[in-house]
Amino acid sequence: MTPGHSPVLLEEVLTALAPRDGGIYVDGTLGGGGYTRKILEAADCTVWGIDRDPDAIARNADLAAQFTGRLHLLPGRFGDMDTLLRDNGVEAVDGVALDLGVSSPQIDTPERGFSFASDGPLDMRMERTGESAADVVNNTDEADLAHIVRKLGEERHARRVARAIVTARGTAPIETTAQLADIVRAVIPKSRTSHIDPATRTFQALRIHVNDELGELDRGLIAAERILRPGGRLAVVSFHSLEDRPVKAFLRTRSGGDGRGSRHLPEQTNRRAPAWRLVSRRAIRPGDAETSRNPRARSARLRVAERTAEPSWGSAAEGGAG
């Protein structure tokens, strides 16, 4: 794996997937290759590593050479995993791992603009194409900017942040992470009880918006449902409630956890056959040893489910609950 990269809940993800000889697995967020390496070492199996970041694909070329014929690198989005795999002759897989959000190599590379820990260009694009974070802060009107920061950053001072950004860009374009962080810090009071930097939520919101991360998550869950064979496992690691809530809701609904009757509501008669079985009803959290070793693991949650033999529900537009 990439030096300095510590995959979160690594052993728990491996236990969830239970790699077996001859199995086919998908690491939908290849990143530093930590999950992929562990899966390949656990069994004589095949892994398809998908990542939308071209740097991640290049970074894992040596790993692919080490596991020639067993690790296949696929540039693309995990929301398209079913199409990508079928285009490569794979009709079904035995396990899918997703590690949501930004990867450690992305955070630790100032030139990518994901973090304000070191100054760099205000970029945040995982694919290095399309609208950048700088484009958003310099061109979005104040009301829409406030909506992005409030919804995707859960920032209660979103209007104040948006107003400060619009005022600052009226003097000169906002082009670096340090510029934006200073603008946000100047209008959000630092908490006496929290060590979280006041700029954190705004940076999170912009990153999620630029990369359509929540839309990609919705598409990825549906794609995993379509490509996993009966008995195949899905393991999803998330880092904040905006990611965890849709995963929890998706799996709960499609495992039959919703729609049960009560004394207030009649039993539904048109319930669909469950596409999933929950392996663990509660999210799995890292232990004290891992959080002390890797502080980034503190907020991590792992949800695990197993595909049933029932047909995929498809997307929400097709009548599912996605």
QUIKAVEN-V741275 format. One line per field, one symbol per residue. ss: DSSP state (~ for helix, > for strand, _ for the rest). Layout:
ss=???
This chain:
ss=_________~~~~~~~~______>>>>______~~~~~~~~~___>>>>>>__~~~~~~_~~~~~~____>>>>>__~~~~~~~~~~_____>>>>>>>____~~~~__~~~________>___________~~~~~~~__~~~~~~~~~~~~____~~~~~~~~~~~~______>~~~~~~~~~~~____________~~~~~~~~~~~~_~~~~~~~~~~~~~~~>>>>>>>>>>>__~~~~~~~~~~~~~~_____________________>>>_____>>__~~~~~~_~~~___>>>>>>>________~~~____
